[in-house]
Amino acid sequence: MRRRTFISLGGVGLVAAAEASDSAGSSQRYPEDTSTAIKKTAIITLVQLQNAGKDTAPVDRMPPFFEQAAGLGADLVVFPEYVLGDTIDTGHENARRFFDLARTYHINAIAGCVEAFGEKYATSAWVVNRDGILLGRYLKCHPAAGPAPHWWPPIEGHDREARGILGNQFKVFHLDFGPIGILQCYDGYFPEAWGCTSYSGAEIILWINGRQGMIEDSHCLCAAHCYGCVVGANISDGCNTGFAGSNCITPLDYTEGREEARLYPRIRQRGDAAITASIDLGMLRTQRKHLRTMHQRRPELYGLLTQDIKMWQDYPDIPWEYPECADLVNRSQLT
C-alpha cells in the first residue's frame, strides 16, 4: 500500500478558522429547502482517477467525468483522495478549476487534496455545491504512516501524514438531496469511524482513497449492513471503485451482473474510469428507521471502545520489529 509523500510545512489556528467557516454547511439539517427531507432518489458518480504514472495531472482529466456525470443526471460526483494537489489552498489554480467545473456542470462535487494551512498541512476532502461554492471540508482523522508489513510505526521517512494536522470530528454535510459523510483512506479501516459518521446522520458515506491495491469489499459491505448506510468508495491507483447498500442501489449505464459479497456496481480494472448509481433514498430511510443493529445495540457493554487499550502489553515476549516502536505506541499525531 504505497502512500503519497507530503511536503511538510507549519497553523492550527488557520484550520480552526476554516472549520468554523464550514460549520453552517456541515451542521444545518437541510439548509436550502425543506423538500430535501423527502427527496426520493440521489444519483452519484464515483470516479477512479489515477494520481501516478500519467502524463497529465488529475485535474486536467476531470472535465470528461463531470460531463459524463451530468449526462446521467448525477447529483454528486466524487473524486479520490489527494488528486487536487499537494499543499494547496482554496485559491490555488487547481481549486479554482474544480470549483468552476462544479458550477459549469451544476453538480455537487467532492475531491481530496493535501491542504496548506500556513506552514502546516492536512489531508483534506473538499465538498463543493452546484454553484461551485466550497461548503466545507473533512480532515482525515487517522494518518496513514509506517512501513510494511504492518504500516506502523510512523518512523522517519514514513511519518509525513502523522506530522500533519489531523481531523478531530466526523462530519455530516447536508447537500440538496440529503446528508452525506466522508472518510479518507485509512479512516475506513476503523469501524468506529463508519459508525460515528452514520450515527451522526450521514445516510451515504463516501470513502475516498489515494493508494494502490483495491477497495476492500468487506469494509464497505460490513459498514453498510451494520450502520444502515450506503457506501460509495473510490480509489486513485487501484481498482474496485463501487457501491454497497441493501437493495437500494440501481446501477446506471452498467451491464455486469451482481456478484455475491462484492460491491455493486463496481469498476473491476485499474485506470481512469467512472461508475454511476441511483440511490433509493426512500428505501434507505425506511431501512435506517427499522435498523435492527441500532434498535438492539448494547451501548452499556461497549465502554472499552473509548478507552486507551494497550493490547501490545499482552505480548512481552515478542520483540518490537523497530526500536522506535516503544515510544510510538497508541499515538496518531506526532506533532
Buried (B, 14 or more C-beta within 10 A) or exposed (E): EEBBEBEBBEBEEBBEEBBEEBEEBBBEEBBEEEEBEEBEBBBBBBBBBBBEEBEEBBBEBBBEBBEBBBEBEBBBBBBBBBBBBBBBBBEBEBBEBBBBBBBEBEBBBBBBBBBBBEEBBBBBBBBBBBEBEBBBBBBBBBBBBBBEEEBBBBBEEBBBBBBBBBBEEBBBBBBBBBBBBBBBBBBBBBBBBBBBBBBBBBBBBBBBBBBBBBBBBEBBBBBBBBBBBBBBBBBBBBBBBBBBBBEBBBBBEBEEEEEEEBBBBBBBEBEBBBBBBBBBBEBBBEBBEEBEEBEEEEEEEEEEEEEEEEEEEEEEEEEEEBEEBEEBBEEEBBE
